[in-house]
Amino acid sequence: MKLCIPVLENHGLESNLSPHFGKAPAHLVVDSETRQILSALERSERAEGECAPITEMAKRGVEAVVCGGLGQGAFARLQA
């Protein structure tokens, strides 16, 4: 399963979780079976005003999100 995990800094699987999904500096896409990082979505690569990279996550086949805090807007976009 492909997971998206919001992190404070990209240190691979040793990264610390970001407390807020949409404002995380980076989002890692991880294969839960192989424990490989498939990609890192850096905040600097996002469009102006875009919070979480939900469109990019969909392109990469993300099936689930692991996070601590998630706003209603991001929740609604993820459900769509």
N, C-alpha and C positions, 0 to 999 in steps of 0.2 A: 504494500500500500504506500502511496506517495503522501507524505505529510508535509505541511508547511508549519515552520516553527519560527516565531518572531524572536530575534535575539538582539542583545545590546551591541555586540561586536562579533564579527565572524571569526570564531576560533574552532570551526568544525563542530564535532560532537561535544567538545568541551565548552561551547558557548554558553553564556548566561542568558536565560530567558528574559525577554523584555516584558515589563509589567503591562504594557498596552499594545495590542495587536497593530492598530492603525498607525501608531507613532514610532514603531520600532525602527531603528537604524538599518536593520537588515532582516530578511526573511530567508530561512534556509529551506530548500526542498530536499527532503530526505526519504530514501527508500527504507521503510521500516523492516523489511525482511533482510536486506543485505547490509543495512546500517551505513550505506554510502550517501554522501551528500551529492545530489544530482545537479544542483545549482544554488547560487546565492543571489538573491534579489536585493541589491543595495539601494538605500534611500536616494542616493545621488543620481540614480538612473531613472527615477520616476519623473513624470510630468509635473509641472508646477501645480500645486494645490492638491495633488493626488496623495491620499494617505496610503492605505494598504494596496499592494500590487495585485489586486484580485484578478484583473484581466490576464496578467502574466501567469498567475497561478493556474488559471483555467487552461491556458495554452500548454502548460507543462504537465497537465493531467493530475493536479493535486486533488486528493480525495477527502482529506480531513485536515483540520487545523488544530494545533495544540497551543493553547494560550491561557493566560490568566485573566486578562481584561479585554472585553470586546464591546464596542459601542453598538447602538441599535442600527446605525447606518451600515456599518460593516457587516453586521449580522444579516441584515436584509439583503445586501449585495451578495453575500456568500450563499444564501438560500436560493437566490435567483440563479 
